[in-house]
Amino acid sequence: MNPIKILAVGLLGLSLAGCGDSWGQRAVTGAGIGAGTGAVIGAIAGGPVIGAAVVGSLIGAGVGAATTHGRWFP
């Protein structure tokens, strides 16, 4: 497991977590981005890709729903 790859994928996911204008849009886009990021991290780590994608989507939806448009990202 290469920590630099995991960090790069994590930063990519975080950079896109605030997409969307409404609360629902941010939750949905966060879930999609989190699922993709989780699947990549699961594949790099050699673990179950589906499980990592599910966990990533749940975390991404939570982070996306918790963000406010324009607060961190204009």
VENLIN-V57280 format. One record per pair of residues at least 24 apart in sequence whose ideal C-beta (glycine too) atoms are under 10 Angstrom apart, sorted by the first residue. I is the first residue (numbers start at 1). J is the second residue. Records with the same first field share a line. If there is no record, write none. Layout:
I: J + J
This chain:
1: 41 + 44 + 45 + 46 + 47
2: 44 + 45
3: 44
5: 40 + 41 + 44 + 45
6: 37 + 40 + 41 + 44 + 45
8: 40
9: 36 + 37 + 38 + 39 + 40 + 41 + 43 + 44
10: 37 + 40 + 41
11: 37
12: 36 + 37 + 40
13: 37 + 38 + 40 + 41 + 56 + 59 + 60 + 63
14: 60 + 63 + 72
15: 73
16: 60 + 64 + 73
17: 59 + 60 + 63 + 64 + 66 + 67 + 72 + 73
18: 63 + 64 + 66 + 67 + 68 + 69 + 70 + 71 + 72 + 73 + 74
19: 64 + 67 + 69 + 73
20: 64 + 65 + 67 + 69
21: 69 + 70
22: 69
23: 64 + 65 + 66 + 67 + 68 + 69
24: 64 + 65
25: 64 + 65 + 69
26: 60 + 61 + 63 + 64 + 65 + 66 + 67 + 68 + 69
27: 60 + 61 + 62 + 63 + 64 + 65 + 66 + 67
28: 57 + 60 + 61 + 64 + 65
29: 60 + 61 + 64
30: 56 + 57 + 58 + 59 + 60 + 61 + 62 + 63 + 64 + 65 + 66 + 67
31: 56 + 57 + 58 + 59 + 60 + 61 + 62 + 63 + 64 + 65
32: 56 + 57 + 60 + 61 + 64
33: 57 + 60 + 61 + 63 + 64
34: 58 + 59 + 60 + 61 + 62 + 63 + 64
35: 59 + 60 + 61
36: 60
